[in-house]
Amino acid sequence: MYFSKRVSSIQPSATLAINAKAQEMRSRGENVVSLAVGEPDFNTPSHIIQAAKNALDDGFTRYTAVPGLPELRQAVAGYFSRYYSIDCRFDEVMVSNGGKQCLYNILQAMVDPGDEVLIPGPYWVSYPALVQLAQGIPVVVPTEPEDNFLVNPGSLQKYLTEKTRILILNTPSNPTGCHYSQESLIELAEWAAARDIFVICDEIYDQLVYSPAKPASLCGFWSENKNKVAVVNGLSKTFAMTGWRVGYVLTHIDLIKAMSKIQGQSTSNICSIAQKGALAALTGPFEFVEEMKTAFASRRDMVLEIINSWRDVFCPEPEGAFYVFPRLDAYYRGDVDSSARLCQIILEQEKVALVPGVAFGDDRCVRISYAVEEKVIKDCLGRIGRLLERLS
């Protein structure tokens, strides 16, 4: 069977592949614990679930408008206005099947074949693939753990060409958990705007920022430069709603229209039931978010304490999300020559699933998620630490 060059160039998601391998081992009776998949281990709040049940009971099962229910789009606009003190209309936002479809829609609407998209690395695994699906060229701008894996205008400038069209930023970051200050984020946006480069800022973890760090967003920059930036967000991480698939984007109204055209010919509207749940999430109480954030911050501190006790390992302190991205290449020797091989050994010998850093563009590191119970994390990190001792 013939497949297009486009699909043949795309690799499967490494995080989902690792999780599938772990599930396969579990099916054979092996006690495997996954620290690989990036989703909160909390249940969706009950008022959101009830709103979805009410929608079903009310027969709310028909098509809706492609860019989302008007009242949901208004609630999204209200979220951005409330948290980032901007004036925002409902027609300047749209709703998609998770933040990933928002990103897909933007890139399909803005990238022509051969256009270059700057992606600071380490990066979320899907960014390069989404650019390639739009027939663009992903250009990875490497960063260093000693700099908290954060990019700066000077490093971006080295990769700038006449074909550069878009810059993708992510804060807090998946996979590193590192986070830009508001001042640094604006500096990057201003660098891009001065060179007519559009900025996509993925802020899906914006509510999971740990004190003393503060949330940072390009919403304010957008309000003064609406044709220069798109802010992508969603409910997956903030309200533990990964399976609901609700993402949204704030950008110029003309780009919203273009994205709606693309979505109208791909998925049309997102699930009507999920939209009612999303409406309840955005207009209801946010206490759940604070409780989850407190738990994650406590786990983060415990994880760092354990990892920092490992010999020859460096791990920047994450200020958000629920990942650490330690550098473990000091243990690459002999048969262990890469992050993929190290993760394979950890999975086979210690029954702990991690994601190799090569999937995120940095083969020196591995991603460890702390979106599981503290006792589980402590046990898993103990197993990994003992394996590293054997390798040293």
C-alpha positions in Angstrom: 0.0 0.0 0.0 1.3 3.5 -0.8 1.5 6.2 1.8 2.2 9.9 1.3 5.7 11.2 2.0 4.1 13.4 4.6 2.8 10.6 6.8 5.9 8.5 6.2 8.1 11.3 7.7 6.1 11.4 11.0 7.2 9.3 14.0 4.6 8.0 16.5 4.4 9.8 19.9 7.3 8.5 22.0 5.3 9.1 25.2 2.4 7.0 24.0 4.8 4.3 22.7 6.5 4.0 26.1 3.1 3.8 27.8 2.0 1.0 25.3 5.1 -1.0 26.1 4.4 -0.6 29.8 0.9 -1.8 29.4 2.1 -4.8 27.3 4.4 -5.8 30.2 1.6 -5.4 32.7 -0.6 -7.7 30.6 2.0 -10.4 31.1 1.7 -9.9 34.8 4.7 -7.7 35.4 4.4 -5.0 38.0 5.3 -1.9 35.9 4.8 1.6 37.0 4.7 4.4 34.5 6.2 7.8 35.1 5.9 8.5 31.3 2.5 9.8 30.4 1.8 13.5 31.1 -1.5 13.8 32.7 -2.7 14.6 36.3 -3.5 11.7 38.5 -6.5 13.6 39.9 -10.2 13.1 39.0 -12.1 15.7 37.0 -14.0 17.8 39.5 -17.5 16.6 40.2 -19.3 19.8 39.1 -17.8 19.4 35.6 -18.8 15.7 35.4 -22.3 16.7 36.5 -22.6 19.3 33.8 -21.7 16.7 31.2 -24.3 14.3 32.6 -26.9 17.1 32.5 -26.1 17.7 28.9 -26.7 14.1 28.1 -30.0 14.1 30.0 -31.1 17.2 28.2 -30.4 15.6 24.8 -27.6 18.1 24.0 -26.1 15.7 21.4 -26.3 17.6 18.2 -23.8 19.5 16.1 -22.6 22.8 17.4 -20.9 25.8 15.8 -17.4 24.8 14.5 -15.4 27.2 16.6 -17.4 26.3 19.8 -20.6 27.2 21.6 -20.9 31.0 21.8 -21.3 30.8 25.5 -18.2 28.7 25.8 -16.2 31.0 23.6 -17.4 33.8 25.9 -16.2 31.9 28.9 -12.8 31.3 27.3 -12.6 35.0 26.6 -13.6 35.7 30.2 -10.8 33.4 31.5 -8.2 35.3 29.6 -9.7 38.6 30.7 -9.9 37.6 34.3 -6.5 36.1 34.7 -4.5 38.4 32.5 -6.4 41.7 32.7 -7.0 42.0 28.9 -10.0 43.0 26.9 -11.0 40.0 24.8 -14.1 39.2 22.7 -15.6 35.8 22.1 -14.8 36.0 18.4 -11.1 36.3 19.2 -11.0 32.8 20.6 -12.1 29.4 19.4 -12.3 25.9 20.8 -10.7 22.8 19.4 -10.0 19.1 20.2 -7.3 19.8 22.8 -4.5 22.3 22.5 -2.9 20.0 19.9 -5.6 20.7 17.4 -5.2 24.4 18.1 -1.6 24.1 17.2 -2.4 22.0 14.1 -4.9 24.5 12.9 -2.6 27.5 13.3 0.3 25.8 11.5 -2.0 24.6 8.7 -3.3 28.1 8.3 0.1 29.9 8.4 2.8 27.7 7.1 3.6 27.2 3.4 6.0 24.5 2.1 9.6 25.3 3.0 8.7 27.8 5.7 10.9 27.5 8.8 9.5 27.3 12.4 11.9 27.9 15.3 11.4 25.4 18.1 13.5 25.8 21.3 14.7 22.4 22.4 14.0 20.4 24.5 10.5 20.6 23.0 7.2 18.9 23.4 7.3 15.8 21.1 4.5 16.9 18.7 5.9 20.4 17.7 8.2 19.2 14.9 5.7 16.7 13.6 2.9 19.3 13.5 5.3 21.6 11.5 6.1 18.8 9.1 2.5 18.0 8.6 2.1 21.6 7.4 5.1 21.0 5.0 7.2 23.4 7.0 10.7 22.8 8.3 11.2 22.6 12.1 14.4 24.3 13.2 15.4 23.3 16.7 17.3 25.9 18.8 19.2 24.0 21.5 19.3 25.1 25.1 21.4 24.0 28.1 20.3 22.6 31.5 22.6 25.2 33.2 20.3 27.9 31.6 17.2 26.1 32.8 16.6 25.0 29.2 15.4 28.5 28.3 16.1 30.2 25.0 17.2 33.8 24.6 17.2 36.3 21.6 20.9 35.8 21.0 20.5 32.0 20.5 17.4 32.5 18.3 19.2 35.0 16.1 21.8 32.3 15.2 19.0 30.2 13.6 17.2 33.1 11.9 16.9 32.9 8.1 14.9 34.6 5.4 12.5 31.6 5.6 11.8 31.9 9.3 8.1 32.4 9.7 7.0 31.3 13.2 8.5 30.8 16.7 6.9 28.3 19.1 7.3 28.9 22.8 6.1 26.8 25.7 5.9 27.9 29.3 6.0 26.1 31.7 7.7 23.6 29.6 7.0 20.0 28.7 9.4 18.2 29.2 11.5 20.3 31.5 9.0 22.1 33.8 11.2 25.2 33.4 9.4 28.5 33.0 10.0 32.0 31.5 9.6 35.1 33.6 7.2 37.6 32.2 10.0 39.9 31.3 11.9 37.2 29.4 8.7 36.1 27.6 8.1 39.7 26.4 11.7 40.0 25.3 11.4 37.0 23.1 8.0 38.2 21.7 9.5 41.6 20.9 12.5 40.0 19.2 10.2 38.0 17.0 7.8 40.9 16.2 10.6 43.1 15.2 11.5 40.5 12.5 8.0 39.8 11.4 8.0 36.4 13.0 4.7 35.1 14.4 4.7 33.7 17.9 2.7 30.7 19.1 2.9 30.6 22.9 1.7 27.2 24.3 0.5 28.0 27.9 -1.3 24.8 28.6 0.3 24.6 32.1 -0.3 28.2 33.0 -2.2 27.4 36.2 0.5 25.0 37.4 3.3 27.5 38.3 4.9 27.1 41.7 5.8 29.9 44.1 7.9 31.9 44.2 7.7 31.8 40.4 4.7 33.6 38.9 2.5 32.9 35.9 3.7 34.4 32.7 1.7 34.9 29.5 1.7 36.6 26.1 -1.9 37.6 26.5 -0.9 41.2 27.4 1.5 41.3 24.4 -1.4 40.0 22.2 -3.7 42.8 23.3 -1.2 45.3 21.7 -0.1 43.0 18.8 -3.1 40.9 17.8 -1.6 39.9 14.5 1.7 38.8 15.9 0.8 36.1 18.4 -1.5 33.2 19.3 -1.9 32.0 22.9 -2.8 28.3 23.1 -4.3 26.9 26.3 -6.9 24.3 27.4 -8.4 22.3 30.2 -6.5 19.1 30.1 -3.9 20.0 32.8 -5.7 22.6 34.8 -8.8 20.6 35.5 -7.5 17.0 34.9 -9.6 16.7 31.8 -7.1 15.1 29.4 -9.6 12.7 27.9 -12.3 15.4 27.4 -10.2 17.0 24.6 -10.9 20.7 25.1 -8.3 23.2 24.0 -8.7 26.9 23.0 -6.7 29.7 21.4 -6.6 33.4 21.6 -5.4 35.3 18.5 -6.4 37.7 15.7 -10.0 37.4 14.5 -8.8 36.7 10.9 -6.7 33.8 12.0 -9.6 32.5 14.0 -11.7 32.5 10.8 -9.0 30.7 8.9 -8.6 28.1 11.6 -12.4 27.6 11.7 -12.3 26.9 8.0 -9.7 24.2 8.5 -11.5 22.7 11.5 -14.7 22.8 9.6 -13.2 20.5 7.0 -11.5 18.2 9.5 -13.3 17.5 12.7 -16.0 20.2 12.7 -17.1 21.1 16.2 -15.7 19.3 19.3 -17.8 17.0 21.4 -21.0 18.8 22.4 -21.0 17.1 25.9 -17.3 18.0 26.5 -18.2 21.7 25.7 -20.8 21.7 28.4 -18.3 20.3 30.9 -15.7 22.9 29.7 -18.3 25.7 30.3 -18.8 24.5 33.9 -15.0 24.4 34.4 -14.3 27.9 33.3 -17.3 29.5 35.1 -17.1 27.4 38.3 -14.8 27.3 41.3 -11.0 27.1 40.9 -10.2 25.7 44.4 -9.5 22.3 42.9 -6.6 23.8 40.8 -5.0 25.2 44.0 -5.2 21.9 45.7 -3.7 20.1 42.8 -0.9 22.7 42.5 -0.1 22.3 46.2 0.2 18.6 45.8 2.4 18.9 42.7 4.7 21.4 44.4 5.2 19.0 47.3 6.0 16.2 45.0 8.4 18.3 43.0 10.4 19.1 46.1 10.6 15.5 47.0 11.7 14.4 43.5 14.4 17.0 43.4 15.8 16.0 46.8 16.1 12.4 45.6 17.5 13.2 42.2 20.1 15.6 43.5 21.4 12.8 45.7 22.3 10.8 42.5 26.0 11.0 41.6 26.9 13.0 38.5 23.4 14.1 37.7 22.2 17.6 37.1 18.6 18.6 37.1 17.2 22.2 36.8 14.5 23.0 39.3 11.2 23.1 37.5 8.9 26.0 38.3 5.8 24.5 36.7 4.0 21.6 35.1 4.8 18.2 36.6 8.0 17.0 35.1 11.7 16.9 35.8 14.3 16.5 33.0 17.6 15.4 34.6 20.8 15.0 32.6 21.9 11.4 33.0 24.5 11.0 30.1 27.2 10.5 32.7 25.9 7.0 32.9 26.2 6.4 29.1 29.0 3.8 28.7 29.3 0.4 27.0 25.9 -1.0 26.1 24.2 2.1 27.6 24.8 4.7 24.9 21.7 6.8 24.7 18.6 7.9 26.6 16.5 5.4 24.7 18.8 2.5 25.8 18.9 3.7 29.4 15.1 4.0 29.6 14.9 0.5 28.1 17.1 -0.9 30.8 15.2 0.9 33.5 11.9 -0.5 32.2 13.2 -4.0 31.8 15.2 -4.3 35.0 13.3 -1.9 37.4 9.9 -2.0 35.8 9.7 1.8 35.7 8.6 3.5 32.5 10.3 6.8 31.6 10.5 8.8 28.4 13.9 9.1 26.7 15.1 12.6 26.2 15.8 12.0 22.5 12.1 12.1 22.0 12.2 15.8 23.1 15.3 16.7 21.2 17.9 16.2 24.0 19.5 12.7 24.2 21.4 13.6 27.4 18.3 13.6 29.5 15.1 11.6 30.5 11.7 12.9 31.4 10.2 11.8 34.7 6.6 12.7 35.5 5.6 13.2 39.1 1.9 13.1 38.4 1.5 10.0 40.6 1.3 9.4 44.3 4.3 10.4 46.4 4.9 6.9 47.7 4.9 5.6 44.2 7.4 8.3 43.1 9.6 7.6 46.0 9.7 3.8 45.3 10.3 4.3 41.6 13.1 6.8 42.1 14.7 4.5 44.6 14.7 1.7 41.9 16.3 4.1 39.4 18.9 5.3 41.8 20.0 1.7 42.6 20.2 0.9 38.9 22.4 4.0 38.3 24.6 2.9 41.1 25.1 -0.4 39.4 25.9 1.3 36.1 28.5 3.7 37.7 
